[in-house]
Amino acid sequence: MKIKFRDVSSGIVEARAVIEIVPGIFINEVTILKKDNEIIVELPQKSFRGKDDRMHYLNILTFENENKETIWKMEIKEEFLKWRKNNKKVLIYES
């Protein structure tokens, strides 16, 4: 699995990732968040407003079971931490 991260400087979002699952097939917009000093991997979702005027959310990726999802997210988190170690976040302040 090949992962490319890019920095995002907005709120709790640390980075976004593009993941190549198999050669030539990519998943965009995997989000790396930092909430309460904990790194969280958020997978992309499709959202739409239903006829009942409520918002509905569908997961783009589904897993056979919760353990597979947890392990996959842990792999992404480990890769992000390696990437962040090599690519420090640069903060720019305006005076």
C-alpha positions, 0 to 999 in steps of 0.5 A: 500500500502506497500512501502520499500525505499532504499537510493541511493547516486548518483546525484539527486536520493534520493532513490528507492522504491519497492511498493506492490500494492496488496499482492504479486504484486510489482512495482520495481524502483520507483525513488525519485528525488530531483530537485531544492529542490523539491521531485519528484516521477518518475515512471518506464518506458520501453525504446527501440530504434525503427526501425526509430533509435529514442528512444521510452518510454512507461509508465509501469503504466497507470492511469485512469486520471491525478488526480489519478496519481497525488494523487498516487505520492503524497501518495508515496512522503508523505511516503518517507518524513516520512521514511526520517524523521526516516532514516537520510541520512548519508554522508561519505567523504573520506580524 
